[in-house]
Amino acid sequence: MTSKRTIVGTVLAVLLAYFLGPLGGLLFLSLLFGLTLSNYQRTKKIQEDLQLIKEKLGIATEEDFEKVPVSDEEIERELEEHAGHDRKE
């Protein structure tokens, strides 16, 4: 879904840049900057969320990852258990 929006936004920016002349080029550059910044922030947030999940599951290295339950249900149960322990403390 995001890639479709990116493509549509880029096509619209190119068309506007063509019809607006030099001002359109500036518009195009600002759109590219905005898309890049948005992508960077989204990726950074995803990595932070993944790190929090790893910490909750006790994953410090790749070797620990093999010991962790792999199904979604098991991971959800583990997270709920950890959340329950945190509330009790």
Long-range contacts (C-beta under 8 A, 24 or more apart in sequence): 6-35, 9-35, 10-35, 53-79, 56-82, 57-82
